[in-house]
Amino acid sequence: MFLLAAFMVNAHGPALTETGWHGEPLPEGLSRGMGEGDYIHQKDGSVLVYVPGGYFLRGTSKAQATGLKQQFGDHFSVEIPQRSIYLSPYYIDKFEVTNGQYAQFLKAVRGEGHGYCYPGEPGQKDHTPTYWQDSRLNSPDQPVVGVDWYDAYAYCRWAGKHLPTEAQWEKAARGVDGREFPWGNAWVAEYSNNVESGFGRRILTQKQWLDFLSRLTPDTLKVL
């Protein structure tokens, strides 16, 4: 299952005379939202936030990676070395893309052909999400699920945005000082939306999570 989560538009595109919450000239297609710091994208109605340009700490320090190795193996070794890099300002979606927004895209792509699609995508794709007819998951205000990278790419092209780079994702999520979580370095479960337990037991490490998944059957998946 996938979430089509965050998209961005370059902060240096064609500008209108209107200025944003931070005094920046707004790119074409954006306007100030009702909430302070929020921006509305005219094409799909999404709410975006502004990420200022500047340097930020990207990656994981060697000491952090060594500590994480006991729980997660060598997965974090690709994030070494931690370094300071510069990013230009950009806007990124505040919320996941909803089924209602994705439905607008489907209507457009079916009427206008495959002009928004990645050139190398499989020929049989029509961009219908896997769970599009599942009544548990297809409410207009729910995040769209059951989409893949090709779907996300085409949606972004249609909306006049593009998928964020890894660096843009990381800066938006961690801030500029290399913190482990958006709010700091200490884990606070109440601040996240995550799986904490499976059938009465807490899942604290990747190994426990993989062990739990390995024991799932089609019947238990229906329960989940």
C-alpha positions, 0 to 999 in steps of 0.5 A, a space after each residue: 500500500 502506498 501513500 501519495 504524500 508530498 509534492 512541491 513546486 519550485 519557488 522560482 517559477 513565473 511569479 505573480 504580483 501577490 506575495 506570500 506569507 514570507 514576503 516572497 513573490 508567489 509562483 503562478 498557480 499559488 495563493 495565500 491560504 486561510 491559515 497563516 503559512 498555508 498556500 493553496 494550489 489552484 490546480 488541485 486545491 492542495 495546501 502547501 507550506 514554504 521551505 526557505 532556501 539555505 543550508 541543512 544537515 543531510 544524512 546520518 553521522 557515523 556515530 548514529 549509524 553505528 548505533 543503529 546498526 544493531 537494530 537495523 543492520 547496514 541500512 543507514 550506511 548509505 546516509 554516511 557521511 553527514 554533510 551540509 548542503 544548500 537547497 533553493 526555496 520550495 513549496 511542499 504539500 502539507 497533506 497527502 493527496 486525497 482520493 478526491 484530488 486524484 479523481 480529478 487527475 483520473 478524469 483529466 488523464 482519461 480525457 487527454 491521453 498520456 501526455 502527463 505520463 513518464 515516457 517509460 511507463 508500462 503500456 497497459 497503465 491507466 493510473 487506476 489505484 489498486 484499491 479504488 473500488 474498496 469502500 474502506 479506502 475510497 472516501 473522497 477525503 481519505 489519502 489515495 492508496 494503491 498507487 505506484 511511482 508512475 501514478 505519482 509522476 503523472 499526477 505531479 505533471 498534471 498538477 504542475 508540480 514534481 516529486 520532491 527529491 530525497 534532499 527536499 524530503 529530508 529537509 522538510 521532515 527534519 529541519 536544518 539541524 540534523 535532528 532525528 525527528 521533526 520535533 527533536 531527537 527524542 522519540 514521542 509516539 503521540 506525535 506520529 501516526 504509526 503501527 505500535 503493536 500487533 495483536 497485543 504486543 509492541 513492535 519496537 525494532 525492524 526485526 520484530 516488525 519483519 517477524 510479525 509480517 512473516 507470520 501473517 496469513 490471508 485471514 489475519 490480513 483481512 483483520 488488519 
